[in-house]
Amino acid sequence: MKKSLKIFLIVLLILIGVIAIDTIKAIVFNNSPILHIREYINKCNEKDYIDKGIIVNHYNCNNESKTLFKNTKYNCMVCYNNK
């Protein structure tokens, strides 16, 4: 096997391993994944957010945390300003 192909496969397996470990850690411990982008849900409370990972999303709504796979539907109860 060519040396460049071996290096490519090793790097690819390491990346897949890091993503898998990050996903398993997030699900088992109900934490945010390390590789994520944070999106705030609304402007009235900056404690409500979604951490969007590669395979899982971590929801923090009304001091309640939940880690779910991306294809799972989940609706956070958000506050609205009554003015």
N, C-alpha and C positions, 0 to 999 in steps of 0.2 A: 504494500500500500504506500502511496506517495506520502512524503513527510508533511506537505501542506494540507492534505486531506485529513491526516491524523490530528494535526493541530486544530483544524476547523471542528472536527468531531469532539475533541476534548473541550474546547471552549463552549460549544453548543450544549454539551452535557452538563457542564458547570452552570451555565445560565438556567437550564431547565431545573437543575437541582436547587439553586437558590430560590427560584420562583416557587417550587414545590414546598420547600422548608418554610418560606415566608407564609404561604397559604395555610399550611398545617398549623403553624404557630398562631396565626390569627383565629382560626376556627377553634382550636383546642382551648386557648386561654381567653377567648372572646375579646381580643384586642384588635387594635388597628394594625393593618399590614405595614411593614416597614417601607415598602415601595408603594406609595399612594399619592394621590392628589386630593387636597381638602377642598370641599365645596360647602360654603355656608348656606343653610336652607332659607333663612329669612333675615331681615334686618332688625327685627324687634328683639332678638335674643341671639347673641353671637356664640352661645354655648351649644346651639343646635347645628350640627354639621354632618356631612357624609364624607368619609375617607374612601375614595374610589381606588381600589387596588387593581391588580391585573386580573385576578380570578374572583375575588371577594370584595364586598362593600361592607364598611363598618358604619353603622348608624348610631349617632349619639343625639337622642331627642328627649327633652324633658328629664334630664338626668338618668336616662335609661339607655344602656348600650346593647347593641345587637350586631353580630357579625353573620352575614348571609352571603350565599353565592350570588353572582350577578343576575342569574335568570330568575331568582326568587323575587316576587313582588312584596314590597313592604311600604306602608304609608305612615309617616311620622305625624303625630298630632302637633301642629305648629300653632303658635299664638298669632293673633291678629290684633292690630291696634284699632280700637273702636273710637273714632274721633268724629 
